[in-house]
Amino acid sequence: MIAWKHRLIFLWIVLIISGCAIQPKIVTDEENKHRVSADLISIQKDHDPISGSISLEEATARALKNNLELQIELTRKTLAQKQLDLKSYDMLPKLVIDLNYTSRSNYSGASSRSLITGRRTLESSTSSERDVFASMLGMSLNILDFGVSYYRAQQAADNVLIQEEQKRNVINRIVQDVRSAYWRAVSYERLISRMQSLKAEVRESIDQADQMKLEQLNNPKVNFTYKRDMLGIEREIGLLQRNLSIAKSQLAALMNIKPGMNFTLVIPERGIFTSKIDLDIEEMEQIALESRPELRELFYQKRANAKETRAAILQMLPGIELGARYNYNSNNFLFNGDWLSLGSQLSWNLISIISMPAKMAELDTKEKLLDTERLSMSMAVLAQVHVSLAQFGNINEEYRAAYEFYQTQKRIIEQTRIEARLGKISRHALIREELNTLLAEARCDSVYSDLENAYAGIYVSLGLDPIPEDIDSKDLSKLTAKLTEHWQKR
């Protein structure tokens, strides 16, 4: 007996020492490199190759198919659906099987002693074999747990719908971001060759001014003034090129194209913006209040909170558990080696009654908070509808003026080039007008990009989905075709 105690003490000491010996294990350089390699492969896995110039519809389709932020939202929705499936199992009765095997080195036995006389009344005897196998198959149902699980499953179903609204919100933002980045990148594609050519010409003029200074062929002040103007033009071209070049990188990131990969865009002709909104402001307000993902999400949250209230009331009630078990025991000393047992149990957590007022007060406050958030969000949504409509109108007028200015500047540069060929004006004047034309083009494209963004912003403020509902295909060409057809109907 003493030896067994020593062994048990030694075993406990070993377990305690082993637990204390665990130390943090930092990732190794090899494991880190392997992770990076695997991530880079995963990022570009199953991406469609770029076979030609990318249109706006194709750029949007690539973003919807490959954008990692959207993939996160899709995975969250899938997780919510799996959690709903898991919650549904909680409503089923518990089915338990228990297998037990015991073995002794000797027989268990006992004798009895009289409590009155203190004498031993029976010989030592046993009622169990040394090796015993026992099993039990039981089913139980707690009616209170069933009711609570029912409301928990309904809350999980509401969470699936909440994740769907969050996915819609992300899709709206991604489509708007792609549209904005695409048109700014188109401007860069249009102007990059012109910017590089004009920049080279300006640099040549600066070199000539430096040469004239060295040879002292002109008034020094005139040379410095000329060089200052050329450096100013060069700086403006550099700023313009830098601002526009960022848009293409942003578009590549939205499409999840590897940074640095070269691709071209479809370059549409410039023209007057013809898209219009054929809805009056009252209809737009009604659509926005019914369709905005943020408002629909708050509605589902309030519905889930109401079910939490019902679940809290149920948890205050006594729980009734019904059970049935089939038992088997291999002990030959038993008169009946197998038997069926039925039972019921009533339990009541009295603390739940004491804590119920605090719980109900919490849920009531949460409901009031959701109501206030919904009203606040409704006001913000209505304001966004009016602001987006006003912004679209203002930018539309701004684009009309920028387009007319660009058309006028085109005629001016045509006349300037003729005069330069005839020697009527200086090269400095020609370069200045070339820059004015380039800036007019860039301004026209920039305002057009803002106009496309403002037009998409109206649909975002209304909560209307910018893509068809059945757009679940993984084929890029089919996605692009569906988007093209959907947008032509708008």
C-alpha positions as CSV (number, residue, x, y, z in Angstrom):
1,M,0.0,0.0,0.0
2,I,2.8,2.3,0.9
3,A,4.6,1.5,-2.4
4,W,1.5,2.5,-4.4
5,K,1.3,5.8,-2.5
6,H,4.9,6.6,-3.4
7,R,4.3,5.8,-7.0
8,L,1.3,8.1,-7.1
9,I,3.2,10.9,-5.5
10,F,6.0,10.5,-7.9
11,L,3.6,10.5,-10.9
12,W,2.1,13.8,-9.7
13,I,5.5,15.4,-9.3
14,V,6.4,14.3,-12.9
15,L,3.2,15.8,-14.3
16,I,3.7,19.1,-12.4
17,I,7.3,19.4,-13.6
18,S,6.4,18.6,-17.2
19,G,3.7,21.3,-17.1
20,C,6.1,23.9,-15.8
21,A,8.7,23.0,-18.4
22,I,6.6,24.2,-21.4
23,Q,8.2,27.3,-23.0
24,P,7.2,29.5,-25.9
25,K,8.5,28.3,-29.2
26,I,9.5,31.0,-31.6
27,V,9.0,30.4,-35.3
28,T,12.2,29.4,-37.1
29,D,13.6,31.2,-40.2
30,E,12.9,28.1,-42.3
31,E,9.2,27.9,-41.1
32,N,8.8,31.6,-41.8
33,K,10.2,31.3,-45.3
34,H,8.0,28.3,-46.0
35,R,4.9,30.3,-44.8
36,V,5.8,33.2,-47.1
37,S,6.3,30.9,-50.1
38,A,3.0,29.2,-49.4
39,D,1.2,32.6,-49.0
40,L,2.6,33.9,-52.3
41,I,1.5,30.8,-54.1
42,S,-2.0,31.0,-52.5
43,I,-2.4,34.7,-53.5
44,Q,-1.9,34.0,-57.2
45,K,-3.5,30.6,-57.2
46,D,-6.3,30.0,-59.8
47,H,-6.0,33.6,-61.1
48,D,-7.1,34.1,-64.7
49,P,-4.3,35.1,-67.0
50,I,-4.5,38.6,-68.5
51,S,-5.0,38.1,-72.3
52,G,-5.8,41.6,-73.4
53,S,-6.8,45.1,-72.4
54,I,-9.1,45.0,-69.3
55,S,-12.5,46.8,-69.5
56,L,-14.4,48.2,-66.5
57,E,-16.6,45.2,-66.5
58,E,-13.7,42.8,-66.5
59,A,-11.9,44.7,-63.8
60,T,-15.0,44.6,-61.6
61,A,-15.4,40.9,-62.3
62,R,-11.8,40.2,-61.4
63,A,-12.3,42.1,-58.1
64,L,-15.4,40.2,-57.3
65,K,-13.7,36.9,-58.0
66,N,-10.3,37.5,-56.5
67,N,-10.5,40.4,-54.0
68,L,-9.3,39.0,-50.6
69,E,-11.4,41.4,-48.5
70,L,-14.5,40.1,-50.3
71,Q,-13.3,36.5,-49.8
72,I,-13.1,37.2,-46.0
73,E,-16.8,38.3,-46.0
74,L,-17.8,35.3,-48.0
75,T,-16.0,33.0,-45.6
76,R,-17.7,34.8,-42.6
77,K,-21.1,34.1,-44.2
78,T,-20.2,30.5,-44.7
79,L,-19.0,30.3,-41.1
80,A,-22.3,31.8,-39.9
81,Q,-24.2,29.1,-42.0
82,K,-22.1,26.3,-40.4
83,Q,-22.8,27.8,-36.9
84,L,-26.5,27.7,-37.7
85,D,-26.2,24.0,-38.7
86,L,-24.4,23.3,-35.5
87,K,-27.0,25.2,-33.4
88,S,-29.7,23.1,-35.0
89,Y,-28.2,19.9,-33.5
90,D,-28.6,21.4,-30.0
91,M,-32.3,21.0,-30.2
92,L,-32.0,17.2,-30.6
93,P,-32.2,14.8,-27.6
94,K,-28.9,13.8,-26.1
95,L,-27.9,10.2,-27.1
96,V,-25.2,8.9,-24.8
97,I,-23.3,5.6,-24.9
98,D,-21.1,4.6,-22.0
99,L,-18.6,1.7,-22.0
100,N,-16.8,0.8,-18.8
101,Y,-14.3,-2.0,-18.0
102,T,-12.8,-2.6,-14.6
103,S,-10.3,-5.2,-13.4
104,R,-9.0,-6.0,-9.9
105,S,-6.0,-8.0,-8.7
106,N,-8.3,-9.6,-6.2
107,Y,-11.9,-9.9,-5.3
108,S,-13.7,-7.1,-3.7
109,G,-15.5,-8.1,-0.5
110,A,-16.9,-6.9,2.7
111,S,-18.3,-8.1,6.0
112,S,-20.9,-6.5,8.3
113,R,-20.8,-5.3,12.0
114,S,-23.8,-4.9,14.2
115,L,-24.5,-1.3,15.2
116,I,-26.2,-2.6,18.4
117,T,-23.8,-5.2,19.7
118,G,-20.7,-4.3,17.7
119,R,-20.2,-8.0,16.8
120,R,-19.3,-9.2,13.3
121,T,-22.5,-10.6,11.9
122,L,-21.5,-11.9,8.4
123,E,-18.6,-13.7,6.8
124,S,-16.6,-11.7,4.2
125,S,-18.3,-12.1,0.9
126,T,-18.2,-10.6,-2.6
127,S,-20.9,-9.6,-5.1
128,S,-18.7,-8.7,-8.0
129,E,-16.3,-10.5,-10.3
130,R,-12.7,-9.3,-10.7
131,D,-13.3,-8.3,-14.3
132,V,-16.5,-6.5,-15.1
133,F,-17.7,-4.9,-18.3
134,A,-20.6,-2.5,-18.2
135,S,-22.3,-0.5,-20.9
136,M,-25.2,2.0,-21.1
137,L,-27.1,3.5,-24.0
138,G,-29.3,6.4,-22.9
139,M,-31.4,9.2,-24.3
140,S,-32.4,12.3,-22.5
141,L,-34.3,15.5,-23.4
142,N,-34.3,18.6,-21.3
143,I,-37.4,20.6,-22.3
144,L,-35.9,23.9,-21.0
145,D,-32.7,23.4,-23.0
146,F,-34.7,22.5,-26.1
147,G,-36.6,25.9,-25.9
148,V,-33.4,27.8,-25.3
149,S,-31.6,26.0,-28.2
150,Y,-34.6,26.8,-30.4
151,Y,-34.1,30.5,-29.9
152,R,-30.3,30.3,-30.2
153,A,-30.8,28.6,-33.5
154,Q,-33.1,31.4,-34.7
155,Q,-30.4,33.9,-33.6
156,A,-27.8,32.0,-35.6
157,A,-30.2,32.2,-38.6
158,D,-30.4,36.0,-38.1
159,N,-26.6,36.1,-37.9
160,V,-26.5,34.5,-41.4
161,L,-28.6,37.3,-42.7
162,I,-26.5,39.9,-40.9
163,Q,-23.4,38.5,-42.7
164,E,-25.2,38.7,-46.0
165,E,-25.9,42.4,-45.5
166,Q,-22.2,43.0,-44.5
167,K,-21.2,41.1,-47.7
168,R,-23.5,43.4,-49.7
169,N,-21.9,46.4,-48.1
170,V,-18.4,45.3,-49.0
171,I,-19.5,44.5,-52.6
172,N,-20.9,48.0,-53.0
173,R,-17.7,49.6,-51.8
174,I,-15.5,47.4,-53.9
175,V,-17.5,48.1,-57.1
176,Q,-17.3,51.8,-56.4
177,D,-13.6,51.7,-55.6
178,V,-12.9,49.8,-58.8
179,R,-14.9,52.3,-60.9
180,S,-13.1,55.2,-59.4
181,A,-9.6,53.6,-59.7
182,Y,-10.4,52.4,-63.3
183,W,-11.2,55.8,-64.7
184,R,-8.2,57.4,-63.1
185,A,-6.0,54.6,-64.4
186,V,-7.5,55.2,-67.9
187,S,-6.5,58.8,-67.7
188,Y,-2.9,57.7,-66.9
189,E,-2.9,55.3,-69.9
190,R,-4.2,58.1,-72.1
191,L,-1.6,60.7,-71.0
192,I,1.5,58.7,-70.1
193,S,3.1,58.9,-73.5
194,R,2.3,62.6,-73.8
195,M,3.6,63.3,-70.4
196,Q,6.9,61.5,-71.1
197,S,7.3,63.2,-74.5
198,L,6.6,66.7,-73.1
199,K,8.9,66.0,-70.1
200,A,11.7,65.0,-72.4
201,E,11.1,68.2,-74.5
202,V,11.1,70.3,-71.3
203,R,14.4,68.7,-70.2
204,E,15.9,69.4,-73.6
205,S,14.9,73.1,-73.3
206,I,16.4,73.3,-69.8
207,D,19.7,71.9,-71.2
208,Q,19.7,74.4,-74.0
209,A,19.1,77.2,-71.4
210,D,22.1,76.0,-69.4
211,Q,24.2,75.8,-72.6
212,M,23.2,79.4,-73.5
213,K,24.2,80.5,-70.0
214,L,27.6,78.9,-70.3
215,E,28.2,80.5,-73.7
216,Q,26.8,83.8,-72.5
217,L,24.6,84.1,-75.6
218,N,21.7,85.8,-73.9
219,N,20.8,88.0,-71.0
220,P,21.4,86.0,-67.7
221,K,18.0,87.1,-66.3
222,V,16.2,86.0,-69.4
223,N,17.9,82.6,-69.1
224,F,17.1,82.2,-65.5
225,T,13.5,83.2,-66.0
226,Y,13.1,80.8,-68.9
227,K,14.7,78.0,-66.9
228,R,12.5,78.7,-64.0
229,D,9.4,78.4,-66.2
230,M,10.7,75.1,-67.7
231,L,11.4,73.7,-64.2
232,G,7.9,74.7,-63.1
233,I,6.5,72.9,-66.1
234,E,8.6,69.8,-65.4
235,R,7.5,69.8,-61.7
236,E,3.8,70.0,-62.7
237,I,4.2,67.1,-65.2
238,G,5.9,65.1,-62.4
239,L,3.1,65.7,-60.0
240,L,0.5,64.8,-62.5
241,Q,2.3,61.6,-63.5
242,R,2.8,60.6,-59.9
243,N,-0.8,61.2,-58.9
244,L,-2.2,59.2,-61.9
245,S,0.3,56.3,-61.6
246,I,-1.0,55.5,-58.1
247,A,-4.5,54.7,-59.6
248,K,-3.2,51.8,-61.6
249,S,-1.5,50.3,-58.6
250,Q,-4.8,50.7,-56.6
251,L,-6.8,49.1,-59.4
252,A,-4.3,46.1,-59.5
253,A,-4.7,45.7,-55.7
254,L,-8.5,45.7,-56.0
255,M,-8.3,43.0,-58.7
256,N,-5.7,41.1,-56.6
257,I,-3.1,41.3,-59.4
258,K,0.4,40.9,-58.2
259,P,2.1,44.3,-57.7
260,G,4.4,45.2,-60.6
261,M,2.6,43.0,-63.2
262,N,2.0,45.0,-66.4
263,F,-1.5,45.2,-67.9
264,T,-3.4,47.6,-70.2
265,L,-6.9,49.0,-70.0
266,V,-9.6,49.5,-72.6
267,I,-9.5,53.3,-73.4
268,P,-12.9,54.7,-74.2
269,E,-13.4,57.8,-76.2
270,R,-14.1,61.0,-74.2
271,G,-17.6,62.3,-74.5
272,I,-20.5,63.9,-72.6
273,F,-21.7,61.9,-69.7
274,T,-25.2,60.5,-70.6
275,S,-26.2,58.4,-67.6
276,K,-29.2,59.8,-65.6
277,I,-31.2,59.0,-62.5
278,D,-34.9,58.5,-63.5
279,L,-36.2,58.6,-59.9
280,D,-37.7,61.4,-57.8
281,I,-36.3,62.2,-54.4
282,E,-39.2,60.6,-52.5
283,E,-38.8,57.3,-54.3
284,M,-35.0,57.4,-53.7
285,E,-35.6,58.0,-50.0
286,Q,-38.0,55.0,-49.8
287,I,-35.7,52.7,-51.7
288,A,-32.7,53.7,-49.5
289,L,-34.6,53.1,-46.2
290,E,-35.8,49.7,-47.4
291,S,-32.5,48.5,-49.1
292,R,-29.5,49.9,-47.3
293,P,-27.5,47.0,-45.8
294,E,-26.7,48.9,-42.6
295,L,-30.4,49.4,-41.8
296,R,-31.3,45.8,-42.6
297,E,-28.5,44.6,-40.4
298,L,-29.8,46.6,-37.5
299,F,-33.2,45.1,-38.1
300,Y,-31.8,41.6,-37.8
301,Q,-29.9,42.5,-34.7
302,K,-33.1,43.8,-33.0
303,R,-34.9,40.6,-34.0
304,A,-32.0,38.5,-32.6
305,N,-32.2,40.6,-29.4
306,A,-35.9,39.9,-29.0
307,K,-35.2,36.2,-29.2
308,E,-32.5,36.6,-26.6
309,T,-35.3,38.1,-24.3
310,R,-37.4,35.0,-24.9
311,A,-34.5,32.7,-24.2
312,A,-33.8,34.6,-20.9
313,I,-37.4,34.2,-19.8
314,L,-37.2,30.4,-20.5
315,Q,-34.0,30.1,-18.5
316,M,-35.8,31.5,-15.5
317,L,-38.3,28.5,-15.5
318,P,-37.6,25.1,-14.0
319,G,-36.1,22.5,-16.3
320,I,-37.7,19.1,-16.8
321,E,-35.4,16.4,-18.1
322,L,-36.8,13.1,-19.4
323,G,-34.5,10.1,-19.8
324,A,-34.4,6.5,-20.8
325,R,-31.5,4.1,-20.5
326,Y,-30.6,0.6,-21.4
327,N,-28.0,-0.9,-19.1
328,Y,-25.8,-4.1,-19.4
329,N,-23.4,-5.5,-16.8
330,S,-21.3,-8.7,-17.2
331,N,-21.1,-9.3,-13.5
332,N,-22.6,-12.8,-13.0
333,F,-23.5,-12.1,-9.4
334,L,-26.2,-9.7,-10.6
335,F,-29.7,-11.3,-10.7
336,N,-30.5,-9.2,-13.9
337,G,-27.5,-8.4,-16.1
338,D,-29.4,-6.0,-18.3
339,W,-32.3,-3.7,-17.6
340,L,-34.2,-0.6,-19.0
341,S,-34.6,2.4,-16.8
342,L,-36.9,5.4,-17.2
343,G,-36.6,8.6,-15.2
344,S,-37.4,12.3,-15.0
345,Q,-35.8,15.1,-13.1
346,L,-37.0,18.6,-12.2
347,S,-34.3,21.3,-11.6
348,W,-34.6,25.0,-10.9
349,N,-31.8,27.5,-10.8
350,L,-33.2,30.0,-8.3
351,I,-30.3,32.4,-9.0
352,S,-31.8,33.0,-12.5
353,I,-34.9,34.5,-10.8
354,I,-32.8,36.9,-8.8
355,S,-30.7,37.9,-11.8
356,M,-33.7,38.2,-14.2
357,P,-34.5,41.9,-13.5
358,A,-30.8,42.9,-14.3
359,K,-30.9,40.6,-17.4
360,M,-34.1,42.1,-18.7
361,A,-32.9,45.6,-18.0
362,E,-29.8,44.9,-20.1
363,L,-31.8,43.5,-23.0
364,D,-34.3,46.4,-22.8
365,T,-31.4,48.9,-22.9
366,K,-29.8,47.1,-25.9
367,E,-33.2,47.2,-27.7
368,K,-33.4,51.0,-27.1
369,L,-29.8,51.4,-28.3
370,L,-30.6,49.5,-31.5
371,D,-33.7,51.6,-32.0
372,T,-31.7,54.8,-31.6
373,E,-29.0,53.5,-33.9
374,R,-31.6,52.7,-36.5
375,L,-33.1,56.1,-36.3
376,S,-29.7,57.7,-36.4
377,M,-28.7,55.6,-39.4
378,S,-32.0,56.4,-41.1
379,M,-31.3,60.1,-40.9
380,A,-27.7,59.5,-42.1
381,V,-29.0,57.4,-45.0
382,L,-31.5,60.1,-46.0
383,A,-28.7,62.7,-45.8
384,Q,-26.4,60.6,-48.0
385,V,-29.2,60.2,-50.6
386,H,-29.5,64.0,-50.9
387,V,-25.8,64.6,-50.7
388,S,-25.0,62.0,-53.3
389,L,-27.6,63.4,-55.7
390,A,-26.4,67.0,-55.2
391,Q,-22.8,65.9,-55.6
392,F,-23.6,64.1,-58.8
393,G,-25.4,67.2,-60.2
394,N,-22.5,69.5,-59.2
395,I,-19.8,67.2,-60.6
396,N,-21.9,66.7,-63.8
397,E,-21.9,70.4,-64.3
398,E,-18.2,70.6,-63.5
399,Y,-17.5,67.9,-66.0
400,R,-19.5,69.8,-68.7
401,A,-17.4,72.9,-68.1
402,A,-14.1,70.9,-68.0
403,Y,-15.0,69.1,-71.2
404,E,-15.8,72.4,-73.0
405,F,-12.6,73.9,-71.7
406,Y,-10.6,70.9,-73.0
407,Q,-12.3,71.2,-76.4
408,T,-11.4,74.9,-76.5
409,Q,-7.8,74.2,-75.4
410,K,-7.5,71.6,-78.3
411,R,-8.3,74.3,-80.8
412,I,-5.9,76.6,-79.2
413,I,-3.0,74.1,-79.3
414,E,-3.8,73.3,-82.9
415,Q,-3.4,77.0,-83.8
416,T,-0.3,77.3,-81.6
417,R,1.4,74.4,-83.4
418,I,0.7,76.0,-86.7
419,E,2.2,79.3,-85.5
420,A,5.2,77.5,-84.1
421,R,5.9,75.8,-87.4
422,L,5.7,79.2,-89.1
423,G,8.1,80.7,-86.6
424,K,5.6,83.2,-85.2
425,I,5.9,82.2,-81.6
426,S,8.7,80.8,-79.4
427,R,9.3,77.3,-78.4
428,H,8.7,78.4,-74.8
429,A,5.1,79.5,-75.7
430,L,4.5,76.2,-77.5
431,I,5.6,74.1,-74.5
432,R,3.5,76.2,-72.2
433,E,0.4,75.6,-74.4
434,E,1.3,71.9,-74.6
435,L,1.3,71.8,-70.8
436,N,-2.0,73.6,-70.7
437,T,-3.5,71.1,-73.1
438,L,-2.1,68.2,-71.0
439,L,-3.5,69.7,-67.8
440,A,-6.8,70.3,-69.5
441,E,-7.0,66.7,-70.5
442,A,-6.0,65.5,-67.1
443,R,-8.5,67.8,-65.5
444,C,-11.2,66.5,-67.8
445,D,-10.4,62.9,-67.0
446,S,-10.1,63.6,-63.3
447,V,-13.5,65.2,-63.2
448,Y,-14.9,62.4,-65.3
449,S,-13.5,59.9,-62.8
450,D,-15.2,61.8,-60.0
451,L,-18.4,61.9,-62.0
452,E,-18.4,58.1,-62.4
453,N,-17.6,57.7,-58.7
454,A,-20.5,60.1,-57.8
455,Y,-22.9,58.1,-60.1
456,A,-21.9,54.9,-58.4
457,G,-22.2,56.6,-55.1
458,I,-25.9,57.3,-55.8
459,Y,-26.6,53.5,-56.1
460,V,-24.5,52.9,-52.9
461,S,-26.6,55.5,-51.0
462,L,-29.8,53.8,-52.2
463,G,-28.5,50.3,-51.2
464,L,-29.1,48.9,-54.6
465,D,-26.9,46.0,-55.6
466,P,-24.5,47.0,-58.4
467,I,-24.3,43.3,-59.5
468,P,-27.0,40.8,-60.4
469,E,-28.2,38.5,-57.6
470,D,-27.3,35.3,-59.5
471,I,-23.6,36.3,-60.1
472,D,-22.1,33.3,-58.4
473,S,-20.2,31.9,-61.3
474,K,-16.4,31.4,-61.0
475,D,-15.8,31.8,-64.7
476,L,-14.4,35.3,-65.4
477,S,-15.9,35.6,-68.9
478,K,-19.4,34.7,-67.6
479,L,-19.0,37.2,-64.7
480,T,-17.9,39.9,-67.2
481,A,-20.8,39.2,-69.5
482,K,-23.4,39.3,-66.7
483,L,-22.0,42.6,-65.4
484,T,-22.1,44.1,-68.9
485,E,-25.7,43.0,-69.4
486,H,-26.8,44.2,-65.9
487,W,-25.2,47.7,-66.3
488,Q,-26.6,48.2,-69.7
489,K,-30.1,47.9,-68.3
490,R,-29.5,50.7,-65.7
